């Protein structure tokens, strides 16, 4: 694998960069955590704003992405630290770095160029590769284990829950029937099975493998549970006036971010059955904009990956 590609494909280009920087408001001396540092597109612009006294902490589960980030950021020397880890463990990471508060945080969710550009990672349903899909290649659970060992009921559940797939039951049944004869080993083998499980009419509404591969990837990497835990914990580190910015790329992520933010904002501790609030506790945070922000049509033309992006952000206004 070539970790040192010099060209920039759309997967290397940071999404909604201007909006992220304007909302995050990094300045000299800020401590910012980029929880999904990836190729460091956002991180580089943040560092330019916080150097020389500030520092960016870049976290990523993918060692390949960290290698690319290190290459890109090497000229900034002491203005960044890169950590191989899961953002759900941010409190532990902060403790290890002796950080008690931070100025802001960024999450750029979903799969990145480091996953899609290399078929051997197993994320693509249009390129041949092993059934892997691990963001952290050191973990044990892979897509192969999910597809070849999960029960029909469990597969149906994750396809419906994480892929929002209408034909989840049919696809799960066909997968289980197929693996009775032969283990399913590659991405294109699985794609063919999925296509054979649904009607031509269903395929015309969108490639069913896209939804199924998304569901498997979320299961393998425990993405939604990690995100919820990460957002709740990083809010504890955030200083008053600090902001959390999240870029999501599908409805499950966006819905979770929205609901978690609402939970973090609400300072009321009255029982849910109280008709009105009597605790007189003020909200702990505020939303930066009503609803999610979307990329401009001009950006989408230049960077197709941005087409499904939604940006949400909150600002902490009260200490915990």
N, C-alpha and C positions, 0 to 999 in steps of 0.2 A: 504494500500500500504506500502511495506517495503522500506523505503528510505535508509536503511543502509546495503544493500547487501555488503558482504565483498568479494565475488568472482568477478573475472573479466571475463566477456564475451567479444566476439569480439567487441561489441558495446561500451565497456568501454575503449578499447585500442586506444590511440591516433594515428591517421593516419599520415604517413610520418613525424614522430616526428623529426628524425635527420635532414631532409631537412628543416623543419620549423625553428628549432633552429639555424641551420647554416646560413640561409638566414635572419632571424629576428635579429640576432646578439645581444641578450640581454646581458647586463653586469651590474656589480654592480652600482647602482644608477639610472638605467633606469626606466622610467615610461612606462609601456606597457598596452595597453587595449586589453583584450581578449573579443571580442564582442559576442562570443557564448561559454561561459565558460563550459557549459555542466557538464560532470563528472570530469573536471579539469585535464585531462591527459596532455594536452599541458601546461596548466597553472602551474602545479607543477614543470615541468622542467624549465619553464621561471623564476619562483620564485627562484629556486636554483641558477640561474645565476645572478639575480639582487639584491638578499639579501646581506647584511642587509639594505643598504641605499635606494634601489629602492622599487618600489611598483607595483603590478599588480592589475589592475581594471578589475574585471570579471563581464560581463553583460550577463543576460539571461532572456528571457521572461517566462521561466518555473520555477516555485517555487520549483518543485520537483528536477530539475537539480541543482538549487542553494543549496538545502539542501545537496545533495550528494557532491557538490563541497566544501561546508563548512566543512563537515566531513573529506574530504580528505586533506584539506589545513590547518586544525586547528592547526597543530604543527608549522606552520610558523608564527603564531600570528599576528604581525603588518605589515607583508610584502604584505598583500592583502586586498582589499575591494570588496565585492560582492554587485551588484546592480540588483534589479528586474526591468527590463525595456526592451525597444526595442532599438536596436542599431541605428535605424533611428533617435533617439532622443539624439545622442551622444553629440551634442553641449550643450544641456540643462544639461545633466548629468555631463559633464565636468565643466560647470559653477557652478553647485551645489557643486562640489568637489573642486572648486577653482583651476582648472587646466587650464593653458593657452597653454601649449605645451606638447607633448608626444614624446617618443622615437620610438615607433612602435606600430603596431596593427595587430591583427590576427582575421580571420574569418574562422570558420570551419562550413560550411553550411549544410543544409539538416536536416533530422530527426536524432535523437540520440537514444541511448539505453533507455533513460527515456520515450521516446514515444513508441518504438516498444515492449519493454519488458512487458508493461502493456496494455492488450487488452481493458481495460476500457477507455483508452485514444482515441480509435477509429481510430488509424492510420493504423492498419494492415488489409489487405484484405484477410488474411488466418486465422484470429482468430476472434471469435465472440465478438462484442463489440458495444456500442452505436455509432451513427454517430456524432462524436464530432470533432476531429482533431485540437483542439485549442492548440497552443503552450503556450499561456497564458490563463489559465482556467477562468480568471476573465472577459475576453471579451465576448461580446454578440453573435456575429456571429459564428455559428457552421456549421458543414457539414450537419446536419439535415435540417437547414434552407435553405442551398444552394440547396440540392437535392429536397426538398419538396415545395419550393416557387419560385425558379428561373424559368423563362419562358423557353420553349424549345429552343428558339433562343439564350438565354443567356447561357444555359448549353452547347449548341453546340459550342458557342464561346470560353468558357473557356476550354472545352475538347480539342479543336483544338489548341488553343493558348498556354495553359499551360501543356497539355499532349501530344501535337503533335500526336493526335490520328486520324488515317486515317478514322475510322468509327464513328467519333464524332456525326454526324447527326443521324445515326441509333440508337446509344446508348441514345442520348438525347430524341429521340422520344419514345423509349420503356420505359424509366424512367417516362416520363410524362403520358404515357398511363397507366402504372402500378399504379401510385399514384392517379389516378382518382378513383380507386377502394379502395385503402388502402395506408395510409402513409408509406413511407419506413423508417424503424427505426434502423436497425442494419447493421453492416459492411458485414456480410455474406449474408444478404438479398440483399444488393446492388450488391455484387459480383455475385450472381446467376442471377440477372437481366441483368448485363453487359454481362455475358457469353451467355445468351440466345439471346442477341442482335446481336452477331457477329457469323460468320460461324466458323466451326471447323478448316478450313484452316487458318483463321485469328488467331485463338487461338494458333495454332502450332508455330506461329511466335513470341510468347511471351504473357504472361498473360495480357489481355487488362485491367484488374482491376488495374494493377500496374500503368499504364499511367493515368487512370481516377482518381485514388486515389491521385496521384501526383498533378493533375490539381486542384482537390477539395481542397487539403491541401494548395496549393499556393494561391488560391482564399481566403480561410478562413483566412489565416494569412498575406495576402498582402505581400508575401515574396519578390517578385522581385522589387516592388516599394520601399520597405523598404531597400533593399540591395543597390539600386542605390543611394538613399538619404543618407544612412549611409556612403558609400564609398566617396561620394563627400564632405560630412561634416567632416569626420575624417581626410581627407587630409588637411583641413584648420588647424587642430590642430598639424599636424605632423611637427617636427623640420626638418631643412635641414640635410640630411644624414639619416633620419628616414625611415623606410620601412613598407609597408603594405603587408601582406601575406594572400592569400585567397585560401582555399581548397573548391572546388565545386565538385558536384557529378552528375550533369546532364547537358545536352547541353545548356539549357536555362540559367542556372546560369553562366556557363563558358562563354557563348557568352556575357552576360551582363557585367561580370567582365572585359573581354577583351576590350569591347567597352568603358566602363567607364574609364578604365585605359588609353586608347588612348586619350580620351577627357581630362583627368587630365594632361597627359604628354605634350600635345600640347600647347606651349606658344604663338603661332601665333594668332594675332587678325585681320589679313587682311580679307577682305570679301572673301567668298568662290569662287567668280568668278574671283579673281585675278590670273593671270597665274603663278606668282612667289611671294614669300613673300617679302614685302618691309618694314615691321614693325621692323625687326631686333630684335624681342624678342626671347629669348632662351627658350628651353623646360623647363618646371617646374619639370619634373621627368624623370626617365629612367627605362626601363624594366630590370629586373634582369637576365632573360634568354629569349632566343628566343623561343616562343611557350610555352605551358604548360609542367610542369614537371609531370612525372607519377611515381607511386610507383614501386618498384622492384618486380619481380616475387616472390622472397623469402618472401617479406612482404605480398603479396596477399595470399600466401599459409597459412600464419599464421593468417591473418586478412582479411577475405573475403570482409568486408566492404570497404577496400581500393581499390578494383578492379576498381571502376569507378572514383576514385579521380583524380583531376587535380589541380595542384598548379600553381598559378600565383602571381607575386610580382613586386612591383615598389618601387623605392627609390626617395625621394624628393631631388632635386638638386638646386632649386631656391626658395627663399621666395616668397610668393604671393604678 
